[in-house]
Amino acid sequence: MSVSEDTTPTPSPDLGSASPGPRPDPGLPSPLPRQSPEGASRPQPGALGGPQLPLALTPGAESDFSAYLAGPNAEVVAALTAWARPSPLPHTPEAPPRVATYQPAATGPFLYVFGPPGTGKSHLLQAACQAARQEGLAAACLPLDHPGLQPAILDALECWDRIALDGLEAVIGQATWEEALFHLYNRLRDAGRGLLVAARHPPAELGIHLPDLASRLAWGASYRLRPLDEEDCAALLRHAARRRGLKLGEEAITYLLKRCPREPGYLLGLLGQLDQASLAHKKRPTLPLIRALIEESRG
């Protein structure tokens, strides 16, 4: 199946590299009312969301770039930071000021990030949207793997300055979803908005049925998220412990890394439990306490 389109922009050059964060469990959404880009009113900058978009994720205190240890993915963090910024551009009759004001800076409007579970895709998407809101832009992050979602949720997302779609692989292979995504790309391009997409695999390995959607996914730069090595995981634990005000010694860090999966989401979740247990016992973490939490987490 192919959807015809008159104009196709020249794809941006493919770049290369990014990683951790848990996702809240949001409620089921209602689709936005469809509006044209020219006449649509933007959701209020800095608001979670704008009209009828309860599925948009509310970033937690840890869902920002400062809570993310880039390690081998510094290039990706830099690209997403640039994507979140507005870029005032001279306007023409074809590109009115309202559209030009909100176009992404430097990186271009479309970005794609991919990597295996545990590399921090959800964290980075939420961090990028939070950074955009801090710039005064209307931004939202939607998890496409949320149960019960319908393609209508994509209607009128061109009213937003920045949209992030998480878990693309959850809807690929479904004809109605693929066509809806294709049209969303076109509307966002026409409105001068920014789109950030995350999946576990690069576009060529997703099994996309609609060739026109495959071409849209190639419009922007693509970044691979690389797992953290042992040294990076140790640095992540130190960094996260400092942010929490938790005194975590090197012996404890070594103990954790020898007995736990080197997966940032798991390590940070365990660190949160350790922080709570330390507060409850009113003392710094001990190896027996860490051992007990690890055993408990394994069931």
C-alpha positions as CSV (number, residue, x, y, z in Angstrom):
1,M,0.0,0.0,0.0
2,S,1.3,3.4,-0.9
3,V,-0.1,6.9,-0.1
4,S,0.6,9.5,-2.8
5,E,2.3,12.7,-1.9
6,D,3.4,15.6,-4.2
7,T,6.4,16.9,-2.4
8,T,9.1,15.1,-0.4
9,P,11.9,17.1,1.4
10,T,15.5,16.0,1.0
11,P,16.4,13.7,3.9
12,S,18.8,15.0,6.5
13,P,22.1,13.2,6.7
14,D,22.1,10.2,9.1
15,L,24.0,10.8,12.3
16,G,24.9,8.2,14.8
17,S,24.3,7.5,18.6
18,A,21.9,7.7,22.9
19,S,20.0,5.7,26.9
20,P,17.5,5.2,31.0
21,G,14.0,5.9,32.7
22,P,10.8,4.4,33.9
23,R,7.5,5.4,32.3
24,P,4.4,6.4,34.3
25,D,1.2,4.5,33.6
26,P,-1.1,7.2,32.2
27,G,-4.8,7.1,31.7
28,L,-6.6,6.3,28.4
29,P,-6.9,9.4,26.1
30,S,-9.5,11.1,24.2
31,P,-8.5,12.3,20.7
32,L,-7.9,16.0,20.0
33,P,-10.4,17.7,17.8
34,R,-9.0,18.1,14.2
35,Q,-8.0,21.7,13.3
36,S,-6.1,23.2,10.4
37,P,-2.5,24.4,11.2
38,E,-3.3,27.9,10.0
39,G,-6.4,28.4,12.2
40,A,-5.5,26.2,15.2
41,S,-4.7,27.7,18.5
42,R,-1.6,26.3,20.2
43,P,-1.9,24.5,23.5
44,Q,-0.6,26.8,26.3
45,P,3.2,26.7,26.4
46,G,4.5,24.9,29.5
47,A,1.1,23.2,30.0
48,L,1.1,19.4,30.2
49,G,-1.0,19.3,27.5
50,G,-3.7,21.4,25.9
51,P,-7.1,20.2,24.8
52,Q,-8.1,16.6,25.8
53,L,-4.7,14.9,25.9
54,P,-4.6,13.1,29.2
55,L,-2.3,10.5,27.8
56,A,0.6,13.0,27.7
57,L,3.2,12.0,30.2
58,T,3.9,14.2,33.1
59,P,7.7,14.1,33.6
60,G,8.8,13.3,37.1
61,A,11.5,15.1,39.0
62,E,14.1,12.7,37.5
63,S,12.8,13.0,33.9
64,D,15.2,15.7,32.7
65,F,18.6,15.8,31.0
66,S,20.5,16.5,34.2
67,A,19.3,13.2,35.6
68,Y,20.6,11.3,32.6
69,L,24.2,10.0,32.4
70,A,25.0,10.3,28.8
71,G,28.1,8.1,28.7
72,P,28.5,7.1,25.1
73,N,25.4,8.9,24.1
74,A,26.4,12.5,24.6
75,E,25.8,13.3,20.9
76,V,22.2,12.2,21.2
77,V,21.6,14.4,24.3
78,A,23.0,17.4,22.5
79,A,20.7,16.7,19.5
80,L,17.6,16.4,21.6
81,T,18.5,19.5,23.6
82,A,18.8,21.4,20.3
83,W,15.5,19.9,19.1
84,A,13.7,21.3,22.2
85,R,14.7,24.9,21.5
86,P,12.8,27.3,19.3
87,S,14.4,28.9,16.4
88,P,13.1,32.3,15.3
89,L,13.2,32.4,11.5
90,P,12.3,35.2,9.0
91,H,8.7,34.7,7.9
92,T,7.3,34.7,4.4
93,P,3.7,34.6,3.1
94,E,4.1,30.8,2.9
95,A,5.5,30.5,6.5
96,P,3.6,32.9,8.8
97,P,5.3,34.1,12.0
98,R,3.3,31.7,14.2
99,V,4.8,28.7,12.4
100,A,8.3,30.0,11.9
101,T,8.8,31.0,15.6
102,Y,8.4,27.4,16.8
103,Q,10.5,25.5,14.3
104,P,13.3,23.4,15.9
105,A,16.8,24.7,16.0
106,A,19.9,23.2,14.4
107,T,18.9,19.5,14.2
108,G,15.8,19.9,12.0
109,P,12.2,19.1,12.9
110,F,12.4,15.3,12.8
111,L,14.6,13.0,14.9
112,Y,14.6,9.3,15.4
113,V,16.2,7.4,18.3
114,F,16.5,3.7,18.7
115,G,18.0,1.2,21.1
116,P,17.3,-2.0,23.1
117,P,15.2,-1.9,26.3
118,G,17.0,-0.2,29.2
119,T,18.9,2.3,27.1
120,G,16.7,5.2,28.3
121,K,14.5,6.1,25.3
122,S,11.5,7.0,27.5
123,H,13.6,9.1,29.8
124,L,15.1,11.0,27.0
125,L,11.8,11.7,25.2
126,Q,10.3,13.0,28.5
127,A,13.4,15.0,29.2
128,A,13.2,16.6,25.7
129,C,9.5,17.5,26.1
130,Q,10.3,19.0,29.5
131,A,13.1,21.0,28.1
132,A,10.8,22.3,25.3
133,R,8.2,23.3,27.9
134,Q,10.9,25.2,29.8
135,E,11.5,27.1,26.5
136,G,7.9,28.2,26.5
137,L,6.8,25.6,23.9
138,A,3.8,23.3,24.0
139,A,5.1,19.7,24.1
140,A,3.8,16.2,24.9
141,C,5.1,12.7,24.9
142,L,2.8,9.8,23.9
143,P,3.5,6.1,24.5
144,L,2.2,4.2,21.5
145,D,2.4,1.0,23.4
146,H,-0.3,2.1,25.8
147,P,-3.2,-0.5,25.6
148,G,-6.3,0.5,23.7
149,L,-4.8,3.4,21.8
150,Q,-6.5,4.3,18.4
151,P,-4.9,6.1,15.5
152,A,-7.3,9.1,16.1
153,I,-5.0,10.1,19.0
154,L,-2.7,11.5,16.3
155,D,-5.3,13.9,15.0
156,A,-4.4,17.6,15.2
157,L,-1.1,17.0,17.0
158,E,0.3,19.6,14.5
159,C,-1.2,22.1,17.0
160,W,1.7,21.3,19.3
161,D,5.2,22.7,18.9
162,R,6.9,19.5,19.9
163,I,5.6,15.9,19.9
164,A,7.4,12.8,21.0
165,L,6.2,9.3,20.1
166,D,7.5,6.5,22.3
167,G,7.4,2.8,21.4
168,L,6.8,3.0,17.6
169,E,7.2,-0.7,17.1
170,A,3.9,-1.3,19.0
171,V,1.8,0.0,16.0
172,I,4.0,-0.8,13.0
173,G,2.3,-3.4,10.8
174,Q,-1.2,-2.1,11.4
175,A,-2.4,-0.3,8.2
176,T,-4.5,2.3,9.9
177,W,-1.7,3.3,12.2
178,E,0.9,3.5,9.5
179,E,-1.3,5.7,7.3
180,A,-2.1,7.9,10.3
181,L,1.6,8.3,11.1
182,F,2.3,9.1,7.5
183,H,-0.2,11.9,7.5
184,L,1.0,13.2,10.8
185,Y,4.5,13.6,9.4
186,N,3.1,15.7,6.6
187,R,0.9,17.9,8.8
188,L,3.8,18.5,11.2
189,R,6.1,19.5,8.3
190,D,3.5,21.9,6.9
191,A,2.9,23.4,10.4
192,G,6.7,23.8,11.1
193,R,6.5,21.6,14.2
194,G,9.0,19.1,15.7
195,L,8.6,15.3,16.0
196,L,10.8,13.0,18.0
197,V,10.2,9.2,17.6
198,A,11.7,6.3,19.6
199,A,11.8,2.6,18.8
200,R,13.8,-0.5,19.6
201,H,15.1,-0.9,16.1
202,P,16.1,1.4,13.2
203,P,13.4,2.1,10.6
204,A,14.7,-0.4,8.1
205,E,14.3,-3.2,10.7
206,L,10.8,-2.4,11.9
207,G,8.9,-4.2,9.1
208,I,7.0,-1.2,7.9
209,H,4.4,-2.1,5.3
210,L,3.7,1.4,4.0
211,P,6.6,2.7,1.8
212,D,5.6,6.3,2.2
213,L,5.9,6.0,6.0
214,A,9.3,4.4,5.6
215,S,10.4,7.4,3.6
216,R,9.1,9.9,6.2
217,L,11.0,8.1,9.0
218,A,14.1,8.8,6.9
219,W,13.5,12.5,6.7
220,G,15.5,13.4,9.8
221,A,18.7,12.3,11.7
222,S,18.7,8.9,13.3
223,Y,20.6,8.1,16.5
224,R,21.5,4.7,18.0
225,L,21.3,4.5,21.8
226,R,24.2,2.6,23.2
227,P,24.2,0.7,26.6
228,L,26.3,1.9,29.4
229,D,29.4,-0.1,30.3
230,E,30.4,-1.0,33.9
231,E,32.3,2.2,34.5
232,D,29.3,4.3,33.2
233,C,26.9,2.4,35.4
234,A,29.1,3.1,38.4
235,A,29.1,6.8,37.5
236,L,25.3,6.7,37.1
237,L,24.9,5.3,40.6
238,R,27.2,8.0,42.1
239,H,25.4,10.7,40.2
240,A,21.9,9.5,41.2
241,A,23.0,9.0,44.8
242,R,24.3,12.6,45.0
243,R,21.1,14.0,43.6
244,R,19.2,12.1,46.3
245,G,21.6,13.1,49.0
246,L,22.3,9.4,49.6
247,K,25.7,8.5,50.9
248,L,26.6,5.5,48.8
249,G,30.2,4.3,49.2
250,E,32.4,2.7,46.5
251,E,32.1,-0.7,48.3
252,A,28.4,-0.5,48.0
253,I,28.6,0.5,44.3
254,T,30.9,-2.4,43.5
255,Y,28.7,-4.8,45.4
256,L,25.6,-3.7,43.4
257,L,27.4,-4.0,40.0
258,K,28.6,-7.5,40.7
259,R,25.2,-8.8,41.7
260,C,22.7,-6.7,39.6
261,P,22.0,-6.4,35.9
262,R,23.9,-3.4,34.4
263,E,20.6,-1.9,33.3
264,P,20.1,1.7,34.3
265,G,16.4,1.4,34.9
266,Y,16.9,-1.5,37.3
267,L,19.8,0.1,39.1
268,L,18.0,3.4,39.5
269,G,14.8,1.6,40.8
270,L,16.9,-0.3,43.3
271,L,18.7,2.9,44.3
272,G,15.3,4.5,45.0
273,Q,14.3,1.5,47.3
274,L,17.7,1.8,49.0
275,D,17.1,5.5,49.6
276,Q,13.7,4.8,51.2
277,A,15.1,2.0,53.3
278,S,18.0,4.1,54.4
279,L,15.6,6.9,55.5
280,A,13.5,4.4,57.4
281,H,16.5,3.0,59.3
282,K,18.0,6.5,59.6
283,K,21.4,5.4,58.6
284,R,23.5,5.1,55.4
285,P,23.1,2.0,53.3
286,T,24.9,-1.1,54.5
287,L,25.8,-4.3,52.6
288,P,23.3,-6.4,54.5
289,L,20.5,-3.9,53.6
290,I,21.6,-3.9,49.9
291,R,21.7,-7.7,49.9
292,A,18.2,-7.9,51.4
293,L,16.8,-5.5,48.7
294,I,18.4,-7.4,45.9
295,E,17.0,-10.7,47.1
296,E,13.6,-9.0,47.5
297,S,13.7,-7.6,44.0
298,R,14.4,-11.1,42.6
299,G,11.3,-12.4,44.3
